Every structure is written in C-alpha cells, then in structure tokens.
Amino acid sequence: MKQIIGSPGTVSGLLLRIGQFLFASASISTMASAIGFSTYTSFCYLIASMGFQILWSFGLACLDIYALKRERNLQNPVLLSLFVVGDWVTAMLSLAAACSSAGVVALYARDMDLCKIHPDLPCTSLGVDDMSACSLGPPNTQTIISFTSHVNFSLL
C-alpha cells in the first residue's frame, strides 16, 4: 500500500475534503447573499455546482472518518477509480460554473452597458458577489480537487 499525502482514508485526505467543503460553502453563502441572483441562470448554476461539490466532499469526508476510526484501507482500485472520476466531474462543473457566471457579469456590466440603461439591475452587488464567490469557491476547490485527483490517480 502506497502512502501518499492526501490519499483516501488518511488524515491529510480528510483535511483536503474538509477544505473542499468549506470553500464550496463559502462560495454558496456569498452568492446566495446577492440580491436578485436567482434571476440569472449562470448564478444558479454556480450555486448548484457548489452544492454538488459540498455533497461530494462531505460524503468522502465521512468515508475518510469511517476509515480512520475503523483503520480500514480505502486504496481499492474500484474505489480509487470512483474518487478520480467524481473529482474530475466536480472539477469540470465548478470550473464551468465559475466561467459562466463571470462571463455573464462581464457581458452585462461592461459589454452591453445594461447597468447604465437599467439602473434597477443589481449589477454592482452581483459583480462583487460573483467575484468573491468565484475567488472563494472554484479556484480553491480546483486546486484541492486537482491535488486529490492526482493523488488518487497515482495510487491506481
């Protein structure tokens, strides 16, 4: 059995999953606090993808806690393949959500000048909330996900 930092069933693997969970939670709470976020599909997609990230990270953190308490080995090839594919899916979802929501803010605020034409749109708050949600969630979770994916893939 290879011992690599961040592998499933270890304390470092548990800490990585907790980090994913916390960054995704911060992204959701920041975006959900924006007024009128639900009228834009890309912002709802960001919240949905971060919600999926929370569920995935929480489930794997619980599995890591179980493995640590029972001293079980989670380095089964089938389990590792599942972890790698799940990490890749959540990584692609969060990256796509971050890009789409940032693109909508750039399109409305800068390219189309809709904020000047329609002052009732909450462009400033959505832009700030989207920026902070994207900086809290996807880049940090992308870094952690890429690390865990690399570790799990190298264990296969």
N, C-alpha and C positions, 0 to 999 in steps of 0.2 A: 504494500500500500504506500503510495507516494504521499508525502506530507508537504503540501504547498500552502502558502499563506492564502487564506480566503476560500479554501476548499470546503465543500458542504460537510456539515457535522462538526465543524471546529468553531472555536470562539471567534476567530477572525472572520469566518464566513457569516456567523451570526451578526457581528458588528457591521459588515457590509450590507446585509439585508436590512438591518435597522436604519442605516444611513439612507438607503433607497426609500424606505418607508417614510422617514422624516422629511426628506427633500420633496417627495411627491405630495405629502400632506401640506407642506408649506406652500407649494405651488397651487394646490386646490384652494386653500384658505385665502391666499392673496387674490386669486382670480374671482372667487365667489364673492369677495367683498366689493367688487366693482359694480357700480350701478349700471344696469342695463346690459350686463354681459350675456344674458340668455337670448338676446335678440340676434346674436351673431353665431352662426354655426361653428365657425372655427374655434371660438372660445369655449363653446360647449364640448367640442371635440377634445380640446386641451384638458378640460376637467374630466371627461370620460376616460381618456388615455391615462391620466394620472391616477384616476380611481382604479383602473385595471392594474396599474403599477403598485398601488397600495395593497390590493388583494394578493397579487403575486408575491410581493416582498413579505407580507405578513404571513402568508401560508408557508413560505420557505423558512422564515424565521422560527415559526412554530415547529417545523420539522427539524431545524437545527437544535432547538431547545430539547426536543424529544431525544434526538441522537446524543446530545451531550449528557442528558440525565441517565439514559439507559446504556451509554457507552456503545452505541451502535455505529457501524461503518456505513456511510452513505455513498461510498465510491463504487457503486454498482454501475456497470456500463449503461443499463437501461435508464436508471435514474439520472445519471450524468447527461445522457442524450436529451432527456426531458428538460433538465435545467438549462442546457445550452440553447435549445430551441425556444423555450419560454423566455429566456433572457434576450434572445435576438428579436422575438416578436415584440416584447415590451419596449425594447430599444427603438425599433422602427416606428412603433406607434407614437412614442413620446417625441421622437425627432420630427416626425411628420406633423404632429400637433403644434409643436413649437414653431416650426417654419410657417405653417398656415396661419396661425394667429398673428405672428409678427408681420406676415405679408398683408393681412387684412388691415392692420393698423397703419402700415406704410402706404397702402393704397388709398385708404380713406383720408388719412391726415395729410399726406404730402402730395400724392399724385393727383388726386381728384379735387382737393380742397373742399371736401364735403363739410368739414368742420367750420369753414368760414361761411358757406352757403346756408347750412343748417346749424345754427348755434345751439339748438336744443339737443344735439347729439353729445353724449358724454365722451368726446374724443380724448380730452386730456387725461381724464381719470382712467379710461380704458388703455390708453397708451402707457401710462405709468404702471398700471396694474399688470398689463401684459408683459412689459419689460421685466418687472420684478418676478412675475410668475415664471417666465421663461428662464430668467437667470437663477432662480431658486430651484426649479424643478429639472427640466430636461438636460441642461449641460452637466449638472452634478450627477443626476441619475445616469446619464450617458456614460460618464467616466466610471462610475461604480459598476454599471452593467457591463461595460466593455472589459473591465478587470475580471469580474466574476465569470463572464463568458470565456475569456482567455484561460482562466484557471481550470474551469470545468472541461473545456475542450482539450487542454493539455493533459488532463487526467484520463481522458479516453484513450 
